Amino acid sequence: MNQIQLSDNIYYVGVNDRHTDKFENHIELPNGVSYNSYLIVDTQVALIDPVEANFLEEYLFKVKSVLQGRKVDYLVINHDEPDHSSTVAAVIREWPEVQVVGNAKTFAPLEAFYGPIANKKVVAEGETLSLGTHTLQFFMVPMVHWPESMVTYEQHSQIVFSNDAFGGFGTLNGGIFDDQVNLAFYEDEMRRYYANIVGKMAMQALKAIEKLGGLEIKMIAPSHGLVWRSNPAWVIEKYTQWSKHESEEGVVIVYGSMHGNTARMAEIVARGAAEAGIKEVKVYDVARTEVSFILSDIWKYKGVILGACAHYANMFPNMTLLVHELNEFKPKNKCYGLFGGMSWSGGGVKTLAKYAEEGQWNLAAESVEVKGAPIREEDWDKLYNLGKAVAISCLSGK
Ligand code: FEO
């Protein structure tokens, strides 16, 4: 059988999820996701991060086909979230003497999910565990993605098993390594993963990157997405850039419109942004594009212009999730603009302004509220100038 090796006696035994519609039941997965797991076969055998429970049969088949009758001695849990840990109990049933390796924060949540674990091995920051030729070393990276998150560094091969850090959406379609695929696709899916999973903890992600900076790293093997063997520096640089909130030149315009009038306003705003010299202008209908895609583009680009029509005295309901996520994830160094329509009531722009105040958004221009449709020249000018002002602010780096 063709086994996938990262290095001598280190195997990829992960699976692809092409069934789940939504990651964590709220983030769309049009391209699926992989749950990566790794097996180190030495004097002792270590399995690093299992997979999601729906893939148990395929997973155990892969592990056993490498092991050829040997047993697993250590099961390393870098992170408790069930997309990785929900096969823990099954792995223990399969190899009852296995020692489950985690840190001081790992086991309370793990046992709350899956019940008591008999053979626990608690490791501390920098502690090592010899498997024979290979030696595992553990580094804590709290909040990347949960408090117990850690990474495992294998000293002999110089591979970092980074769990969620440096991960991304998208199944591995035959190509497992970064040098076997078209990176542009995976970059987009990595940024969407970052913006919606890791971005809220950008500071902690930076600390984790700093910590790993002291290691010789030949390969980064996350628990989702590609294994970075040809150019791990590339993915470290991307993560650093996103964690430092470094934006690219571009404007994301998102509108919520019930009868098409605020959508017409968005077109005018977009003209203003484009004519000011912005080549990357993205326009999204918040009722049609799921928030994770929009948040990913907002993380990438500097300008953000939000438009909402009124809905009773509030704003178009689908916009609420996006602005909530913006104030939760707090992408920094942005320039914002607000617009929207009113009919018998206002409320769209007023509600957006409330979120702007709460989130301390940097507004590049006065907000624009239009009565009815944008058919009057003064309204057209205001909307056009709003797009232009945000664009100029982006171009000037303010
Ligand atoms: Fe992939 Fe936070 O779990």
Boltz pocket constraint, residues with backbone or C-beta under 6 A from the ligand:
constraints:
  - pocket:
      binder: B
      contacts: [[A, 79], [A, 81], [A, 83], [A, 84], [A, 145], [A, 146], [A, 164], [A, 223], [A, 224]]
      max_distance: 6.0
